[in-house]
Amino acid sequence: MSASPAAEWRPDPLLTIDDVAAWLGKPKNTLYAWHSRGKGPRAIRVGNTLRYRRSEVDRWLDAHTDPER
């Protein structure tokens, strides 16, 4: 008997701005500037902090990857 899809669901990890800055090798101020200009990975405001879904950062990276040559 297989588990139902709801039982297999796991939340997409929310990353801090420190996590994403380290992952992308960019200063936090760059991520704040991107967010205020509507650029960079989509973020979620949780209280007065930004959080990033890991899947959104992956999607953004895929969208900004150079095509194969």
C-alpha positions as CSV (number, residue, x, y, z in Angstrom):
1,M,0.0,0.0,0.0
2,S,1.5,3.3,-1.0
3,A,1.3,6.5,1.1
4,S,-1.0,9.3,0.0
5,P,0.5,12.3,-1.7
6,A,-0.3,14.4,1.3
7,A,1.7,12.1,3.6
8,E,4.7,12.5,1.3
9,W,4.6,16.3,1.1
10,R,7.4,18.2,2.7
11,P,7.7,21.9,3.0
12,D,10.2,23.7,0.7
13,P,13.0,24.9,3.0
14,L,13.0,28.7,3.6
15,L,16.5,30.1,3.4
16,T,17.7,33.2,5.1
17,I,19.3,36.1,3.2
18,D,22.6,34.9,4.8
19,D,22.1,31.5,3.3
20,V,21.3,32.8,-0.2
21,A,24.1,35.4,-0.1
22,A,26.6,32.6,0.7
23,W,25.1,30.3,-1.9
24,L,25.3,33.0,-4.7
25,G,28.6,34.5,-3.4
26,K,26.9,38.0,-3.3
27,P,26.8,40.5,-0.4
28,K,23.5,40.7,1.5
29,N,23.1,44.3,0.3
30,T,23.0,43.1,-3.3
31,L,20.1,40.8,-2.5
32,Y,18.3,43.6,-0.7
33,A,18.8,45.9,-3.7
34,W,17.6,43.2,-6.1
35,H,14.5,42.6,-4.0
36,S,13.7,46.3,-3.9
37,R,14.0,46.5,-7.7
38,G,12.1,43.3,-8.4
39,K,15.2,41.4,-9.5
40,G,16.9,38.3,-8.2
41,P,15.1,35.3,-6.8
42,R,11.6,35.9,-5.5
43,A,11.5,36.4,-1.7
44,I,8.9,36.2,1.0
45,R,8.7,38.8,3.7
46,V,8.3,37.1,7.1
47,G,7.8,39.8,9.6
48,N,10.6,42.2,8.8
49,T,13.0,39.6,7.3
50,L,13.3,38.1,3.9
51,R,13.1,34.4,3.3
52,Y,13.7,32.5,0.0
53,R,12.2,29.2,-1.0
54,R,15.1,27.0,-2.1
55,S,13.0,26.0,-5.2
56,E,12.7,29.7,-6.2
57,V,16.5,30.2,-6.0
58,D,17.0,27.1,-8.1
59,R,14.4,28.3,-10.6
60,W,16.1,31.8,-10.8
61,L,19.5,30.2,-11.3
62,D,18.1,28.0,-14.1
63,A,16.6,31.0,-15.8
64,H,19.9,32.9,-15.6
65,T,22.1,30.0,-16.7
66,D,23.9,30.5,-20.1
67,P,22.6,28.3,-22.8
68,E,24.7,25.3,-23.9
69,R,27.2,26.3,-26.5
